[in-house]
């Protein structure tokens, strides 16, 4: 283990010795889908800035807008779209503005492939959260169905924490300008809303619990590099 660590430190030191301390600033926009309970394409866009630590490693910050669009559907006997005799539908749309410190490694001969991780806090910019619960009961007078939709938008969390990882490819456009193509995966350790979570007094056996989707996004952008 020690020889590996020593070799890594020496390689970083050697890289620093001949590197140009570059900076990169860019804008991007795109869309993504949740890996579960997805309802619609969720748009995102923002600003990305990074400063070179050496020719391979960059530190920076990403400020971006991210939507979430989800439909959770659980019904008796695996029924879907409200066809079961009891169940729950949770519809959620929200948007957050994130600020996330970002660390990246630049791969390839010309360092045009950037592999990154980031983590940051998002502030809620608005949204809508509703839950529909229904059930059918047998009574002496026959079957009685209760079906209620309630607006639970007040339960959307004002702040969420997000962890992201991805790859950005920089394509030459001339001089210091680059076209960017990014594949991003975002994780939410916490829930977007308290609706139907385990502390919700109104939850049912079909309730969602924590609503913390993983999103896969594709983004296009333009970046500008600057050599120091």
Secondary structure by P-SEA (a helix, b strand, c coil): caaaaaaaaaaaaaaaacccbbbbbbccccccccccccccbbbbbbbbbbbbcccccccccccbbbbbbbbbbbbcccccccccccbbbbbbbbbbbbbbbbbbbbbcccccbbbbcccbbbbbccbbbbbbbbbcccccccbbbbbbbbbcccccccbbbbbbcbbbbbbbccccbbbbbbbbbbbbccccccccccccccccccccccbbbbbbbcccbbbbbbcc
